[in-house]
Amino acid sequence: MAEVTQEQIEEAIKGYTEPHMEKDLVSAKAVKGIDISGGEVKVKVELGFPAKGFVDELAAALKERIETLEGVAAAQVDVTWKIVAHSVQKSLKPIGNVKNIVAVASGKGGVGKSTVAVNLALALSAEGAKVGVLDADIYGPSQPRMLGVTGKPESKDGKTLEPMNSYHLEAMSIGFLIDEETPMIWRGPMVTQALEQLLNDTNWSDLDYLVIDLPPGTGDTQLTLAQKVPVSGAVIVTTPQDIALLDARKGLKMFEKVEVPVLGVIENMSTYICSKCGHEEHIFGEGGGVRMAEQHDVDFLGSLPLDIRIREETDGGKPTVVAEPESRISLIFREIARKTAAKLALQAKDYAAKFPNIVIQNN
């Protein structure tokens, strides 16, 4: 029996399109080693995004393909991942302990952006990444309530803050520093300065992703973020109706203008599921997020139902991804998290850390 060649194995792997990157693993440079010994084949795959909930399925799919080749008695596929820093706006440098900052934005309020942001962060963590969440909504901070965190952050040196911790997430919000009932009566410059301080003066610890929950709209805070915060990618949250999509398009165009790549669109409240009978209905219209993604040539990351449990669990300080990890909604969030991270993994990497610093000394 003729021994199988490396080329044949690569061809078999090429026939499988990885669903999150929407590319084959050879083109995506994810195949890191093929070892052939007699009729036994060992393949090493290294993804650029966390995929704890998907590695077994991926390994099984590749194993099945390879084992159909003539000359292969058995195949072993080892899938791991490695998250690297990706490039940011040209004029900015990445933050020391944060590999990638992902901004979650919406054109208008009321589309469930903060709920999506916190569940997205928790889903990335569940998939195996080290994640933080920064609540950039100075006027309406909601992350402390959503993460069930009370108390004030510590400062060990009187200058910087230690992030709060909840469900394996590091978190920072103006909501931790003020009373929940106190309104923030601040003008734009104070808000933008507060955002910069919350980001830069928090001792984040080697995060793969920092999810920033932006306030709605395209005003001061969003522009500050775009001009002063090194963002690797943005995610737009919308609901299906035309008014929400109109404003979501503005958010998308804002990021394009300031050279922040839009990783994709998430459609929230896409269908209503009746809690009594389970009937599903498109009460806000249908397919708006998909059409918007197609029109603007960005990826559609997924759609989430309007389900009472999402609201109840988030209001109760235990978002769905941790409250019901095996539920359909949690699995949708995890799929969206993998897609978001996979789209980011396909972006240009940040090589700044690899270049030596040239120091000119006068001797």
Secondary structure, 3 states (H helix, E strand, C coil): CCCCCHHHHHHHHHCCEECCCCEECCCCCCEEEEEEECCEEEEEEEECCCCCCCHHHHHHHHHHHHHCCCCCCEEEEEEEECCCCECCCCCCCCCCCEEEEEEEECCCCCCCHHHHHHHHHHHHHHCCCCEEEEECCCCCCCHHHHCCCCCCCCCCCCCCECCEEECCEEEEEHHHCCCCCCCCCCCHHHHHHHHHHHHHCECCCCEEEEEEECCCCCCHHHHHHHHHCCCCEEEEEECCCHHHHHHHHHHHHHHHHCCCCEEEEEECCCCEECCCCCCEECCCCCCHHHHHHHHCCCCEEEECCECHHHHHHHHCCCCHHHHCCCCHHHHHHHHHHHHHHHHHHCCCECCHHHCCCCCCCCC
